[in-house]
């Protein structure tokens, strides 16, 4: 009774008091307390009670085991731990029932355990149990979360043959499977199909479709789904708002994002843990580490205790900001808090390692996962590919990609998209085109990052016709260009005769309400500096500072290189003095430009004098850097 009234702590104290007074606590009391903890979301305490119960020699019943299995599933426990519990249950002479099998299938939702779910499903039938709606819907949910639309459709067919009519839950799981795999046309057809048989789409249907379009970069289609939802009188829930926050945040449209956040309270909703995690992820991927820290503080102030998903998001967010040590510190804190890493954790850590090109550490984590800790999925292999690409281990990357093409590793849509990204990043044109064609050949729809990668590699080679081909495809397919799309176009124009178009693209970004980043401004500055238009470059520099962005070493180096190339050494040195005054530390590239400028004019004496007097200009310059610059001069006259 106390558990039902959310007074679980009182119930626990009462039970502890009775035990202390010498009363024997039976299995029903323990099971009631475990259930109370579960009802209040206190899963770790529920497991502690279960362990204490076993230590006291109190034998769990089928109900106890079923409750704990459910807890293991919610906690994302590794599959080997879940199976160890089931084996212990069988050894104790407790036979699984249909609820046990249904719970086990549900446990497979986290960790891409679709093969294990199928195995449990077959075992259930062999044990003489007939699958019901709950079984089929749980299995569909697993296939949905694992992006397995074909298997999901097979379940639907079997379900109908066995006389189980599909419900709204069935269709939502199917729509989820197709939407997660980027098959949005098929997902929309399923929605039409469910309406035709008299099943009305609910908030989960609409939110799943909205999220699918958002992930694909089709914002216009996402907003059409949202408007249709409102027109149908279906009220958005917190999941809907979370999807909208993610959409606006991913496009750098922070004003709209915060409007959605403010609307949550107006619609009698409250931000949940996913809302906060979404904000952390959005700011993280935009490299806004101070905002990440601020949101985390606000989240704790709002009474949310960080759980596994929050830790996973923070690891990812800080690594995207370039704060690798901070990301690993969060991982350590997570372990110290007694939170068990799951597949998402390992993937977040792998993604962090991949960003730094730390392929050897990535391989160690991968080996640990394969050793039984966690079953790798397509995101695991994706991070491994990125680790090889960023670490310039091209041979390893190519070897892994051949395993994907040959089918040793399933050529999942995510992996084929990753191949486009890593090949483009590695400047391998033919391989990039091969991966892109393979993606389309298998019937998968490309997403915004994939299309941006194609624009990037074509743009770097000044293949304007090919670039325009991709842009037309994006437009015809309803894709919304992202900031990366625009930055990539600016890069292409900045290196061409049509360099002034780079600023036109910048104006287009601003007109659309998207906030340009430092890359946007640096690219336009480069375009003007490269063509000797220093007045225009200075104008963009001022505009950049007025927008609140702080120029970085690349910004200043662009000016220094341009002045030095035009033999304007006084102006180049003025820029160096200004950047030091602004707290931006010059690097080797800063001084290489000036040294090279002197060398180009055969002014060896001036170059040597510049290096000898460098400590007067920059008191923090190292002896090591001075030696490198002197060697550079010497090599020019070798």
N, C-alpha and C positions, 0 to 999 in steps of 0.2 A: 504493500500500500504506500509506504514512504517513497519507494522507487518511482511509483506512478505519479506521485506529487512532486517529483524532482527534488526530493530530500534524501538523495542517495548517500550523502555524507553521514546523515543522522542514522540511516539504516546500517551503514558500515560500522559506525561507532557502537550501535546497539548489539550487533553480531559479535564484535570484538569483546564487548563487555560480558556477554553471555559466555563466550569461550574462556575468558579470563576467570570467570566465576566457577568454572568446571563443568559447564553444560556442554554436552556433545552436540556439535552442529551437524545436521544431516544434509544429504545431497540436495534436498529441496530448498533449504535455506541458502546454501551456496549458489545454487542455480538461480534463485530469485535475485540475489545480490548481483551476480554476473549480468543478468538480464537488465537490472536497474542501471548498472554502469553503461551498458551498451545503449540503452534508450536515451541516456544523457550524453552520448558521444564520448564517453571516457573509456576508450578501448584498452589503453595500456593497463589501467587499474582492473579491468575485467579479466585480462590475461593473468595478472598477478594473483587475483583471487582463485582462478582456476589452478594455477601452480601450487598455491597454498593448500587448496582442497586435496590435490594429489599427494602432497607431502604429508598431510594429516591421515592419509590412508582412506579417504572418502572416495568411493568409486563413482565417477561421472555416469550419468544416464545418457540415453540417446539424445534427449533434449539438450543436455549440457553440451555435448559434443557439437550438436548442430548450431548452438548459439556461438560457441567458440570458433567454429569454422567460418561462420558469418563475419565474426570479428577479424579473423585472419585475412579474409577477403577485403574488408574495408581498410585494414592497415597495410594492404599490399605486401603481405608476407611472401617470401620466396616460395616457389612451388614445392621445393624439397621439404620445407618445414610443414606446409599444408599436408603433403602426402605422409609425412612422419606422424602427424596427428591422426590421420585416417588409419594408418597401419596400427597405431597404438590402440585405437578404438576397436578395430577388428580383433586384435590380440586379446583385448579385454572381454571378447565375446559379445560385443555390441554390434549388431548388424545395421548397416546403413538403410535408411528408408528413402522414399522419393524426395523428401525435403532435403536430405543429405546430398543426393545427387544434384538437385537443382542448385543448392548452395555452392557445391564444388564447381559447377559450370559458371556460376556468377563470379567465383573467385578468379576465373581465367580472364576477366575483363581487363585487368591491369597486367601488363607484361607481355602482350601479344601472344597469349597462350591458346591460340585457336586449335592447334593440333591436340593439346591436352584436353580441351573442352570437348572435341569430337570423340576422344577416347573415353571420357567420362560418360558421354551420351550413349555410346555403344555398350559400355559396361552396365549402365542402368537398364538397358533393354535386355541384356543377357541375365540380369538379376531378377527378371520377371516384372519389372515396373513399366507401365505404359506412360510415355511422355505426355504431359498435359500442356495447356497454354503457357503456364509458368515456365516449363522446361524449354519449349520452343522459343519463347520470347527471350529467355536468358541466353540461349545459344545464338539467337539473332543479334542480341546486344553485343556478344563477344565478337562475332563476325563484323558487326558494324564498327566497333572500336579498333578492330585489327585491319580495317579497310579490305574486307573480303566479300565484295558484292556477289560474286558468282556462287560462293558457298551459301550465302544468305538466301539467295533465290531458290537453291536446292532445298533448304529448310522449309521455305514457304510452300514449295510444292508438296513435300512430305507431310507437312502440317495439314494441308487441304485434303490429301488422300486419306489421312487418318481421322477426318471429320472434325478437325479443330479449325473453327472459323477465325480468320485473322482479325485482330483488334487494332485499335489506334496505336497501342504499344508495338505491335508487330510492324505496322507500316512505318512508325517513327524509327525503329531499329534499321529497317531496310533503307529508308531515306538517308539515315546516318551513314550506312555502309557506302552508298553511292556518293554522297556529298563529300565524305572524308577522302575518297579516292579521286575527287575532282570530276566525277561523272555527273555533272549538274543537270544536264539535259534529261538523263535517265531518272535522276532524283525528282525533277519536276513532273515527269511522266507518272511516277508512282503517286505523287500528290493528286494528280488528276484522276488516277485509277481509284484511289481511296474515296474520293468525292463521289465518283460514279456508282460505287457500291453502298453509298449512304454513310460513310464514315467522315465526320467533319474534322478538318485539320485543327489541332490545338496549338497552344503556345510553343510546345516542344517541336512540332512540325515546322512552324514558321521560323523559329530560332535556329534550328538545324540548317535550314536552307539559307537563311541570312548569313550564318557563319561560313557556310560552304562558298557562297559568292564572295564574301569578304576575303577569305583565304586565297581564292583564285585571283583577287584583284579586280573583281567586277562590282564596283561600288554602286553603280546605277541599278544593276539587277538586285543587289542586296537591299537598296532603299525601296525598290518596287515591292519586294516581299514584305518589307516593314509596313508600307502603306496599305497593301492588301490585307495584312493582318489587322490593322486598325479599322479598315473599312468593314471587315467581317465581324467587328465587335469583340475581337480577341485581345484581351489586355496583355501588354508586355509584362514579363516577369524579370527578375534580376538577371537571369541568364541572357535575356534579350538585350538588356542594357549593357551587360558585360561585353557582348558581341559588338555592339555599336561603339563602345569605348575603345575596343581593340581596333576596329576599322579606322576610326578617325585618328587614333594614336599612331597606327602603323603608317598613315599617310602624312604624319607630321602636322596634322590639323588639330593642334592642342586646344584652340579656342572652342571648337565644336565638341571635342572630347570632354572638356570640363563642363560644357552645357549639358551633355548627357548625364554626367556625374551628378550635377545639381538637380536634374529632373527626377533622379531616383527617389529622393525624399518627397517630391511633389506628387508622385504616383503611389504614395503609401508603401514604397519598397524601402529596404535598407541594404546598404552595401554588404556583401558577404565576403568570405575569405577569397573567393575567385575574383571579385572586383578589385580588391587590394593587390592580389597577385598579378592581375592584368595590368594595372597601373605600374607596378614594379617592372614587368616585362617590357612595356611600351617605353618607359624612360630608359631602361637598360639598353634596349636595342638602338636607341637614339644617342647613346653615350653620355646621358645626363646623370652622372653618378651622384651629384648633390641632391637631385630630385629623388633618386632611388632611396637614399638614406632618409630624406624627409618623409616620403610615403611610408617607409618602414616604421618610423617613429609614430606617425599618425595612426597607422594600423594598430600598433601596440596600445596607443592611447585610447583607441576605440574599443579596447578590450579583447582584441583577437590575439590568441596565442599562436605563434608560428608553428605550423605542422610541416609534414614532409613536403607538400606541394609548394609551400612558401619558401622553404630552404632551397628546393630545386630551382624555383624562380629566381631567388637571390643569387645563387651560384651562376646561373645563366646571365642575369642582369649585370653583375659586376664584371664578368669576363667579357661581355660585349662592350663595357666601358673601358676595357683595357686594364682593369684592376684585378689581375690574375691572383695576386697574393690575398686580396680581400675575398675573392671567390673561394679559394682553398681554405681560408679562415672560417668561412660560413660552413663549408663541408665538415670541418673539424668540430665546430660548435654543434652541428647537427648530430654527429656521432656521440659527442659528450652529453647531449640532451637525451640520449637513449633512443633516438629515432632510427629505425632500420632503413638503410638505403634500398630503394627499389629500382626497377628498370629506368624510370624517369631520372632518378638521381645519377645513376651511372652514365646515362646519356647526357645529362647536364654537365657532368665532370668531363666526359669525353669531348663535348662541344667546346668547353673552356680550353682543354689541352690542344684541340685542333686549331683554335684561333691563334695559338702561339706556335703552331707547327711542331708541337712536341710529340712526334710520332712514336718515339720509343716508349714514353710513358703511356701513350694511348694503347699501344700493343700490350703493355702489362695489364692495364685495366681490362682490355678485351679478353686476355687470357684468363683473368680472374673471373670474369663473367661466364666464360665458356666452361670454367672449372666447376660450375654448379651454382654459383651465387645468383646468376640471373641469365635468362635466355636472351641473347642478342636479337634485336629486330632491325628493321630497315633503317631506323634513325641511328642505330649503333654503327652500322656499316657506312652510313652517310658521313658521320663524324670522322670515321677512320680515313675515308677518302679525302676529306678536307684537311686532316692532319698531314697526310702524305703530300697533298698539293701545297700547303703552306710551308711544309718543311722541305720542299723541293725534292722529294723522294719520288720522282716521276716513274721510275721502273716499278716501284712497289704499287703506286697508284694504277699503273697500266695492268699489272698482274691481277690486282683485285677487280678491276673493271672487266677483265676477260672472264673471271669467274661469274660475274653478273650476266654478261652477254651469253655465256655458255649454258647458264641455268643452274650451275652449282649453287650459287646464291640466287634466290628468286628475283628476276628482273622487275621488281616492284616499281610503280610509278615514281615514288620518292627517290629511288636509287637512280633511275634514268634521268630524272631532273637534276640530281646531284652531279651526275657525270657531265651534264651540260655546263654546270657551274664550275666544276674543278678544271675541266678542259679549257674553258674560256679564260679562267683565272691563270692557267698555265700557258696561255697563248697558243694552244694547239688547235688550229682552225679545222682541219679535216676531222679530228676526233670529236670536236664540239658539234660539227654538222652531223656526224654519224650518230651521236647520242640523241640529238634533236629529232632526226629522222626515225630512229628506233622508237622514240617516245610516241611519235604520231602513228607509226606503223602498228603499234600495239593498242591503238585506240585511246591512249591517255591524252587528256587535255593539258597543254602547258599552262603554267601560272606566271604571275608577274616576275618573280626572280629569274625564272628560266628565260623568259622573253628579254629581260634586261641583260642577261648574260650574252644572248645572241646579238643584241644591239651593241654591247660593249666590244665584243671581238670584231664585229664588222666595222664599228666606229674607229677602233684603234688602227685598222688597216685602210681607213678612208673609203670603205666599200659602201658608198652612199646609197646606191640602188638597192643593195641587200638590206641596209638599215631601214630604208623607206618601206621595203616589202614587209618587214616585221612590224613596223608602225601601222601600216594599213591593216595587217592581220589583227593587231591589238584593237584597233578602232572598230573593225567589222565584227569582232567577236565580243565587243562590249567590255574590254579591259580598261581599267582606269589607270593611266600612267602614274607611277610613284615618283618620289623625289629622286630616287636612284635612276629612273628612266630619263628624267630631265638632266641630271648631272652627267649621265653618259652621253647624251646628245650634245651638251655644252662642251664636253671633252673633245668630241669628234670635230665640232666646228672650230674650237680654239686652235686646233692643229692644221686647219685648212685655209685656203685663200678667202673663204667666206667667214672669216673669224668674227666679224661683227654680229653674226647670227647668234653667237654665244650669249650676248647680252639680251637679244630678243627672247631667247628661251628663259632667261632669268626673269624678265618682265612678265612672261606668261605664267611662271610659277607664282609670282606675287599676286597677279590678277586672280588666280584661282584660290587665293587664301592659304597657300602652302608656304610655310616658313623655310626659306633657303638655309642650308647649313654652311659651314666653313668651306666645304669642298666646292659648293656652288660659286661662292664669291672668289675663291682662289683660282678656279678655272677661268672665270671671266677676266680676272686680273692678269693671269698668264697669257690669255688671248691678246690683250692689248700690249703687254710688255714685250711679248715675242715679236710684235710688229712695230715696236718703237712708239706706240701711242701712250706715252707715260702720263699725259694729262688725264686721259680717260681712265687709265689704271688707278691713278690717285683718287679720282672721283668715286670709283667703285670701292676703293679702300675706305674712304670716308663713310660711304653708305653702309658698308659692312659694320663698321664700328658703331654707327648710329642705330643699327638694328639690335645692338646688344651683344654681338659676337666679338670675341677677342681674337685678333689676328695671331696666327701661330708662326712657327719658324719657317714653314713652307711659304707663307704669305710674304714675309720679309725677304727670304732667299730669292724669290721671284724678282723682286725689285733690284736686289743687289746684283744678281746675275745679268739682268737686262742693262743696268747702268755700266757694269764692268765690261760687258761685251761691246758696248758703244764707246769704250775708253773714257767714260765719265766717272773717274775714280773718286773724285771729291764727293759727288752725289751718292756713290755706293757706300763710302765710309760714313756719310751722314745718316744713311739708313741703318747701318750697324750701330752707330751711337744711339739712335732713336729706339731701336729694338731693345738694346741693353737697358736703356732708361725705363722702358715699358715692362721690364721684368722678363723679357723673352731671351733665353740664352742662345747665342749663335752656335752653330755646329760646324763640322768639318766642311760641309757643302757651302756654307756661307763664305768661308775663307778660300775654298778651292776656286770659286768663281773669280775672286779678285786676283789671286795668283795666276790663274789661267789667262786672265785679261792682260796682265803685264807680259806674260810669256808669249802671247799671240803677237804682241808688238815688239818682241825681242828685247824687252826692257828687263834684262836679268838683274841688273843692279837694283832697280826699283822694287822688283819682286822680293829680293833678299832683304832689302831695307824694310819692306812692309812686314815680313815675318819677324825680323829682329826687334821691331818696335811694337809688335802686336800686343804685348802685355800692357803697354801704356793705353792702348785702345780698349782692351778687354782684360781687366785684372784677373779674371777667373780662368783665362786660357791655360790649358795644361801643357807641360813640357812635352808630353807625348804627342799632342796635336801639333806643336811647333816643329817637332822632328819630322812628322809626316809631311807637313807643308814644305819643309826644306828638301826632303827626299823627292817630293813632287817636282820642285824646281830643277833639282839636279838631273832627274830623268829626262826633262825637256831638252837638256843640252848634252845628253849622253849620245 
